[in-house]
Amino acid sequence: MANRTKRKILNISLPPELYKEVEKLSKEQAKAKGEFVREVIRQYVAADRRWKQIRLWGEESAQRLEIKDQGDVESIIEQYRREQGP
């Protein structure tokens, strides 16, 4: 019960089609609608966090490799392929 007191309530409205989809999927997964929606939000937050890390890594890599445009990327790929040989 201690965990419940720390929760916040979020009321949302959904279009009927989306609500039906939530009902269907939550039944298929044998979860209450609330738990299903919480899990979907957890997954979205985790994916968003991961994509932010990937974008940051990409930006840092581009700076380190002095990549300014698509042409630079293509040059790096061509050089790598030449080094690897047939």
PyMOL commands that set and color helices and strands:
alter all, ss='L'
color gray80, all
select helices_A, chain A and resi 2-5+16-28+33-64+70-84
alter helices_A, ss='H'
color red, helices_A
deselect
rebuild
show_as cartoon
